């Protein structure tokens, strides 16, 4: 029989308790100014005895209220530069790393008329190059980590292409219907591990919740904008999808919980493992939507009998049997965000609350990500069996996490304060 100690930190429960002798470690966080890197820094900086030095590598510094923690340093680096240039900078700053957390990512422009990830070949080229250059650079700089964590995501399973097997499990085979940059990244990491002896961990979150100034790849910000504008205009919070999307199980991945799990993966998890990374919370919009509307004191409006929908069939069927997936929507939240009345309402809210974004920008990308989360063709339902068997028991109520992230977005002046007219959780 084995016994484990767990703890709660705020709304996050079942978190590991680390041995007292686990201390004095150094870490590299790449992409530290992005949403996942930002939260990784927040989690590691909670334990300055355990993590004596955190090197944040990114082109721009992390935007941390009050500045970086005392045990963290930012080093400006562009991983598209040659490995020897990157290595020279690392050596100049005397960077060391017991563990590496790799979040660097470039979203390339989509093909004309295509979806967010339509230029799959260019996504592969650029993002594989980021990792390849960095791996070569740390070898040149004689940095020898014990564990290297690479964060990928749900596209590993082909969920962006159409219906997949559910639940999604780490042992599922690769989906090779079109290029996927996660796979060359994995192969690069596997090769590095073989030659260096460094253990690896690959963590795969689903739709990410978090609060950073860059709103891309983040469900929470555009949803909060939608709520705030509906309240401003005195309109109900209308769900754009059909009854299937309304009731569909969906795994959410809060950035803070992801980071707690990724710390566990390098410190306590066995080496050379892939992990689904999510809240372990039962979530569907059917239950969450009325609660979110209640925070804003507005009426929730789900699918109604007689609603008319625009149907779009998925390009592929990754599971290999049954029909392709179909998304049905009453309206597009991307088109909604472009309406004159919505733009005007946001400008007024931005002025009233001195918000950082005076205009809604990058609408196709930001609200396109929300559209995909609200109107799904098939479930994203992660199995967390593997990580639980191996000893990670972290949990957060995803709806409760949405509210915490909304509050954090308000603190950094991305959205107006949440009115919290009615707040209730299970």
PyMOL commands that set and color helices and strands:
alter all, ss='L'
color gray80, all
select helices_A, chain A and resi 35-45+83-92+120-140+154-157+181-196+219-233+243-247+255-267+285-295+333-338+340-353+363-374+385-390+398-411
alter helices_A, ss='H'
color red, helices_A
select strands_A, chain A and resi 6-9+12-16+25-30+51-58+72-76+99-102+147-151+199-205+207-209+237-238+252-254+273-277+300-301+310-313+326-329
alter strands_A, ss='S'
color yellow, strands_A
deselect
rebuild
show_as cartoon
